[in-house]
Amino acid sequence: MNNQQLIEYVDQRIGDHTGAWPEFQWFCPFCLDRVGNESTQRKLRLNATAGKAICFRCGYACDGWEKLLRDINGGKLLSNEAELLAGEVRLPEAGGSIRDELLVRFYAAGERNDRKLRPVPLPKEYIALAGQEKRVIFRQAFRYLTLPRPKGRAIPADQLPALLTKHRIGYCLCGEYANRIVFPVHQSGKQVYFTTRYCGDHFMKARNPKNAPGRYTKEDVLLGYDNAIGQETVVIVEGGFDMTAFDAAVGLLGKRISDNQLKLLETLAEQGTQEFVVGLDPDACKDAHETTRKLTGRLPKVTFLPITGGDPDEQRAKIPEFMALRRPMGVRDVLRNLRAKLPQRQALRYGSVQRA
């Protein structure tokens, strides 16, 4: 077993690492499912010699490389991973020939798209909200959707019925997902996954179903995918409410894009989409830059949405203005994003560069 090759492979699956031998850190891929959102810091610590890992945020832990890889895949060890653990293959280097790049994509995606995944069914308590506006039992759900922030989502009442129907948005009155808005994920006409958002304040605002072997995970889907098929321009956002702010948008169910989601976007391009607009939340500037970089060259046209003043769903009324300002991400945008993440004293050093 070559630990260095395994580290490179994990980089391809869940993003670049930091640290030095033998201790490395990654953004934890399990935080969203366990505590409801992703950490902005690399909290998954791994000892490369032993293969033992622990997340100091959500508490995930494993005692070996094989267990870590199985958990990333939802329980299954891919054939190329078994070969890596046995030390029988060598990963191709990124940045090489076109064939090498295709091999990198193959290793990163594994066999997930080549095997049949089973859908994750909607909660048995799920009820579609379309046409339920007058029912008293759904009063809290509709108040949450229409009330001004911070108590609600401030969706205009005249737009809400069409959005509920278009996205098949539902609600759970009781059960495991009690008092949660439910966003089903449909791909190729079939419901394959779902995500939820609590109606109000909760330590776990967003909640996805637990990963299970052989079933879809959030890395295999794009929220709003079927509604985006055939659309000339598609916006890439983080979650369900951001998705509803645009005519055609897909949600990553997080801040980072997976290799399987990239393949789904390529399929949209094959179906006629000419432009993909990266519209992640303003606080995800680094992720927006990384997503733009990954998409460029693989899709017909990639632009960046310079949204300010809040998340896309907070800026519904201004979305047409922001869309008119979309553009390819340039050096100035990268520097602005970098400056926004630096402490004030360091950021001042970048001021003259940004204004240049």
C-alpha positions as CSV (number, residue, x, y, z in Angstrom):
1,M,0.0,0.0,0.0
2,N,1.4,3.4,-1.1
3,N,0.1,6.0,1.4
4,Q,1.1,8.9,-0.8
5,Q,-1.0,7.6,-3.6
6,L,-3.9,7.2,-1.2
7,I,-3.5,10.8,-0.1
8,E,-3.6,12.0,-3.7
9,Y,-6.7,9.9,-4.3
10,V,-8.5,11.3,-1.3
11,D,-7.6,14.8,-2.5
12,Q,-9.4,13.9,-5.8
13,R,-12.5,12.7,-3.9
14,I,-13.0,15.3,-1.2
15,G,-10.7,18.2,-2.0
16,D,-7.1,19.3,-1.3
17,H,-5.5,18.7,2.1
18,T,-3.2,20.7,4.3
19,G,-0.6,19.6,6.9
20,A,2.6,17.7,6.7
21,W,3.6,14.0,7.0
22,P,2.1,12.1,8.7
23,E,-0.8,14.3,9.9
24,F,-3.1,15.8,7.2
25,Q,-6.4,17.7,7.3
26,W,-9.4,17.8,4.9
27,F,-12.8,19.5,4.8
28,C,-15.0,16.8,6.4
29,P,-17.4,15.2,3.9
30,F,-19.6,13.8,6.7
31,C,-20.4,17.1,8.5
32,L,-23.4,18.0,6.4
33,D,-25.1,14.7,7.0
34,R,-24.2,14.6,10.7
35,V,-24.6,18.1,12.0
36,G,-26.5,19.9,9.2
37,N,-24.0,22.0,7.5
38,E,-20.4,22.0,6.3
39,S,-17.4,23.4,8.2
40,T,-15.5,26.3,6.8
41,Q,-12.3,24.8,8.2
42,R,-10.5,21.5,7.6
43,K,-11.6,19.5,10.7
44,L,-11.1,16.0,9.4
45,R,-7.7,14.9,10.7
46,L,-6.0,11.8,9.4
47,N,-2.8,10.0,10.3
48,A,-1.4,8.7,7.0
49,T,0.7,6.0,8.6
50,A,-2.2,4.4,10.5
51,G,-5.0,5.6,8.3
52,K,-6.9,6.6,11.4
53,A,-9.2,9.7,11.0
54,I,-11.4,11.8,13.2
55,C,-13.4,15.0,12.6
56,F,-13.2,17.4,15.5
57,R,-16.5,19.0,14.5
58,C,-19.1,16.3,13.8
59,G,-17.3,13.4,15.6
60,Y,-16.9,11.1,12.6
61,A,-14.1,8.6,13.3
62,C,-12.5,5.5,11.5
63,D,-9.7,3.2,12.3
64,G,-8.2,2.5,8.8
65,W,-7.9,3.6,5.2
66,E,-10.4,1.0,4.0
67,K,-13.1,2.1,6.4
68,L,-12.6,5.8,5.4
69,L,-13.0,5.0,1.7
70,R,-16.0,2.9,2.3
71,D,-17.7,5.6,4.3
72,I,-16.9,8.2,1.6
73,N,-18.7,5.9,-0.9
74,G,-21.7,5.2,1.4
75,G,-20.5,1.7,2.4
76,K,-18.9,0.2,-0.8
77,L,-15.2,-0.2,-1.6
78,L,-14.6,0.6,-5.3
79,S,-12.5,-1.8,-7.4
80,N,-9.8,0.9,-8.1
81,E,-9.7,1.6,-4.3
82,A,-9.1,-2.0,-3.6
83,E,-6.2,-2.0,-6.0
84,L,-4.8,1.2,-4.4
85,L,-4.9,-0.4,-1.0
86,A,-3.1,-3.4,-2.4
87,G,-0.5,-1.2,-4.0
88,E,-1.2,-2.6,-7.5
89,V,-2.0,0.6,-9.4
90,R,-0.6,4.1,-9.9
91,L,-2.7,7.2,-10.1
92,P,-2.3,9.3,-13.3
93,E,-1.0,12.8,-12.7
94,A,-3.4,15.7,-13.1
95,G,-2.4,18.2,-15.7
96,G,-1.1,15.6,-18.2
97,S,-2.5,14.5,-21.5
98,I,-6.2,14.5,-22.3
99,R,-6.2,10.7,-21.7
100,D,-4.6,11.2,-18.3
101,E,-7.2,13.8,-17.4
102,L,-10.0,11.4,-18.3
103,L,-8.4,8.7,-16.1
104,V,-8.2,11.1,-13.2
105,R,-11.9,11.8,-13.6
106,F,-12.5,8.0,-13.8
107,Y,-10.6,7.3,-10.6
108,A,-12.3,10.3,-8.9
109,A,-15.8,9.1,-9.8
110,G,-15.0,5.4,-9.3
111,E,-17.8,3.1,-10.3
112,R,-20.6,5.2,-8.8
113,N,-22.1,6.1,-12.2
114,D,-21.6,2.6,-13.6
115,R,-23.6,0.8,-11.0
116,K,-27.3,1.1,-10.3
117,L,-28.1,3.2,-7.3
118,R,-31.3,2.9,-5.5
119,P,-33.4,6.0,-4.8
120,V,-33.7,7.4,-1.3
121,P,-37.5,7.5,-0.7
122,L,-39.2,10.6,0.6
123,P,-40.2,10.5,4.3
124,K,-43.5,8.7,4.7
125,E,-44.8,11.9,6.4
126,Y,-44.1,14.0,3.4
127,I,-47.1,16.0,2.1
128,A,-46.8,18.3,-1.0
129,L,-47.6,21.9,-0.1
130,A,-49.1,22.9,-3.4
131,G,-52.8,23.8,-2.9
132,Q,-52.6,23.4,0.9
133,E,-52.5,27.2,1.7
134,K,-55.8,27.2,3.5
135,R,-55.3,24.2,5.7
136,V,-54.6,25.2,9.3
137,I,-52.2,22.3,10.0
138,F,-49.8,23.8,7.5
139,R,-50.0,27.3,8.9
140,Q,-46.5,27.2,10.4
141,A,-44.9,26.1,7.1
142,F,-46.6,28.8,5.1
143,R,-45.7,31.4,7.7
144,Y,-42.1,30.4,7.5
145,L,-42.0,30.6,3.7
146,T,-43.6,34.0,3.5
147,L,-42.7,35.9,6.7
148,P,-39.9,38.6,6.4
149,R,-36.5,37.7,7.6
150,P,-35.1,36.7,10.0
151,K,-38.2,34.7,11.0
152,G,-39.1,33.6,7.5
153,R,-37.8,33.2,3.9
154,A,-39.7,36.2,2.6
155,I,-41.0,34.5,-0.6
156,P,-43.6,36.7,-2.2
157,A,-47.1,35.3,-1.7
158,D,-48.0,35.7,-5.4
159,Q,-44.9,33.6,-6.4
160,L,-45.2,30.9,-3.8
161,P,-47.9,28.7,-5.4
162,A,-46.0,28.3,-8.7
163,L,-42.7,27.6,-6.8
164,L,-44.4,24.9,-4.7
165,T,-45.7,23.2,-7.8
166,K,-42.6,23.6,-9.9
167,H,-40.2,22.1,-7.3
168,R,-42.7,19.8,-5.6
169,I,-41.9,21.3,-2.2
170,G,-43.4,19.5,0.7
171,Y,-43.6,19.4,4.5
172,C,-43.5,16.9,7.3
173,L,-45.9,17.5,10.2
174,C,-44.3,14.7,12.4
175,G,-41.8,11.9,12.3
176,E,-38.0,12.1,11.9
177,Y,-38.3,15.3,9.8
178,A,-41.0,17.0,11.8
179,N,-41.6,20.7,11.0
180,R,-39.2,20.6,8.0
181,I,-39.7,21.8,4.5
182,V,-38.8,19.0,2.1
183,F,-37.2,19.5,-1.3
184,P,-37.4,16.3,-3.4
185,V,-34.7,15.7,-6.0
186,H,-35.9,14.4,-9.4
187,Q,-33.5,13.1,-12.1
188,S,-34.8,11.7,-15.4
189,G,-38.3,11.8,-14.1
190,K,-37.6,9.8,-11.0
191,Q,-37.4,10.9,-7.4
192,V,-34.0,9.8,-6.2
193,Y,-33.1,11.9,-3.1
194,F,-34.3,14.8,-0.9
195,T,-33.1,17.5,1.4
196,T,-34.9,19.4,4.2
197,R,-34.8,22.7,6.0
198,Y,-36.2,23.3,9.5
199,C,-39.0,25.9,9.8
200,G,-37.3,28.3,12.3
201,D,-34.3,28.2,14.5
202,H,-32.6,24.9,15.0
203,F,-29.1,23.7,15.6
204,M,-29.5,21.5,12.5
205,K,-31.1,23.8,10.0
206,A,-30.5,21.7,6.9
207,R,-30.7,17.9,7.1
208,N,-30.2,15.2,4.5
209,P,-31.0,11.5,4.8
210,K,-28.3,9.3,6.1
211,N,-26.0,7.7,3.6
212,A,-26.8,4.0,3.0
213,P,-24.9,1.4,0.8
214,G,-26.1,1.3,-2.7
215,R,-28.3,4.4,-2.5
216,Y,-27.9,7.9,-3.9
217,T,-26.1,10.4,-1.8
218,K,-25.9,14.2,-2.1
219,E,-22.8,13.8,-4.3
220,D,-24.8,11.9,-6.9
221,V,-27.5,14.5,-7.4
222,L,-28.3,18.0,-8.4
223,L,-31.4,19.6,-6.8
224,G,-33.7,21.0,-9.5
225,Y,-32.0,18.9,-12.2
226,D,-35.0,17.9,-14.2
227,N,-36.3,21.5,-14.3
228,A,-33.0,22.6,-15.7
229,I,-32.9,20.2,-18.7
230,G,-33.1,22.1,-22.0
231,Q,-32.6,25.6,-20.3
232,E,-30.2,27.8,-22.2
233,T,-28.8,29.3,-18.9
234,V,-28.5,27.4,-15.6
235,V,-27.4,28.9,-12.3
236,I,-25.4,26.7,-9.8
237,V,-26.4,27.5,-6.2
238,E,-26.0,25.8,-2.8
239,G,-29.5,24.8,-1.6
240,G,-33.2,24.7,-2.1
241,F,-34.3,28.2,-1.3
242,D,-31.5,29.7,-3.5
243,M,-32.7,27.5,-6.3
244,T,-36.2,28.9,-6.1
245,A,-34.8,32.5,-6.7
246,F,-33.9,31.7,-10.3
247,D,-35.9,30.6,-13.4
248,A,-33.5,27.7,-13.9
249,A,-31.0,26.6,-11.2
250,V,-29.5,23.5,-9.7
251,G,-28.4,23.0,-6.1
252,L,-25.2,21.4,-5.0
253,L,-26.6,20.7,-1.5
254,G,-23.4,22.2,-0.2
255,K,-20.6,24.6,-1.1
256,R,-18.4,22.2,-3.1
257,I,-19.1,20.3,-6.3
258,S,-18.5,16.6,-6.7
259,D,-17.2,14.7,-9.7
260,N,-20.6,13.1,-10.2
261,Q,-22.3,16.5,-10.2
262,L,-19.8,17.7,-12.8
263,K,-20.9,14.8,-15.0
264,L,-24.6,15.8,-14.5
265,L,-23.7,19.4,-15.6
266,E,-22.0,18.0,-18.7
267,T,-25.2,16.1,-19.5
268,L,-27.1,19.3,-19.2
269,A,-24.7,20.8,-21.7
270,E,-25.3,17.9,-24.1
271,Q,-29.1,18.7,-23.7
272,G,-28.7,22.3,-24.9
273,T,-27.5,24.4,-21.9
274,Q,-25.2,27.1,-23.3
275,E,-24.2,28.9,-20.1
276,F,-23.6,27.9,-16.5
277,V,-23.5,30.7,-13.9
278,V,-21.8,30.1,-10.6
279,G,-24.1,31.7,-8.0
280,L,-22.8,30.4,-4.6
281,D,-23.5,32.4,-1.5
282,P,-21.2,35.5,-1.0
283,D,-19.5,33.8,2.1
284,A,-18.4,30.9,-0.2
285,C,-16.0,32.9,-2.3
286,K,-13.3,30.4,-2.2
287,D,-15.7,27.6,-3.2
288,A,-17.1,29.8,-6.0
289,H,-13.6,30.3,-7.4
290,E,-12.8,26.6,-7.2
291,T,-16.1,25.6,-8.8
292,T,-15.6,28.0,-11.6
293,R,-12.1,26.7,-12.2
294,K,-13.4,23.1,-12.3
295,L,-16.1,23.9,-14.8
296,T,-14.1,26.1,-17.2
297,G,-13.0,24.1,-20.2
298,R,-15.5,21.3,-19.5
299,L,-18.7,23.3,-20.2
300,P,-19.6,25.6,-23.1
301,K,-19.6,28.9,-21.1
302,V,-19.0,29.5,-17.4
303,T,-19.7,32.9,-15.7
304,F,-19.7,34.2,-12.2
305,L,-22.6,35.9,-10.4
306,P,-21.2,38.9,-8.4
307,I,-24.0,38.8,-5.8
308,T,-23.7,41.0,-2.7
309,G,-25.8,41.9,0.3
310,G,-26.8,38.3,1.2
311,D,-27.6,34.9,-0.2
312,P,-29.5,34.6,-3.5
313,D,-32.8,33.9,-1.9
314,E,-32.4,37.0,0.3
315,Q,-31.9,39.1,-2.9
316,R,-34.8,37.8,-5.0
317,A,-35.9,41.2,-6.1
318,K,-32.4,42.1,-7.3
319,I,-31.6,38.8,-9.1
320,P,-32.3,40.3,-12.6
321,E,-29.8,43.1,-11.8
322,F,-27.1,40.6,-10.7
323,M,-27.8,38.4,-13.7
324,A,-27.2,41.3,-16.0
325,L,-23.7,41.8,-14.3
326,R,-22.6,38.2,-14.6
327,R,-19.2,37.7,-16.2
328,P,-16.3,35.3,-16.5
329,M,-14.4,35.3,-13.2
330,G,-11.2,37.3,-13.5
331,V,-8.1,38.1,-11.4
332,R,-9.9,41.0,-9.7
333,D,-12.7,38.7,-8.5
334,V,-10.1,36.2,-7.2
335,L,-8.2,39.0,-5.3
336,R,-11.5,40.4,-3.9
337,N,-12.4,37.0,-2.7
338,L,-9.0,36.5,-1.1
339,R,-9.2,39.9,0.5
340,A,-12.6,39.2,2.0
341,K,-11.2,36.1,3.8
342,L,-8.1,37.8,5.3
343,P,-7.9,39.5,8.6
344,Q,-8.3,43.3,8.3
345,R,-4.6,44.1,8.7
346,Q,-3.5,41.7,6.0
347,A,-6.4,42.7,3.8
348,L,-5.2,46.3,3.7
349,R,-2.1,45.1,1.9
350,Y,-4.3,43.9,-1.0
351,G,-6.2,47.1,-1.3
352,S,-4.0,48.8,-3.9
353,V,-4.0,45.6,-6.0
354,Q,-7.8,45.3,-5.9
355,R,-8.2,48.9,-7.0
356,A,-5.7,48.6,-9.8
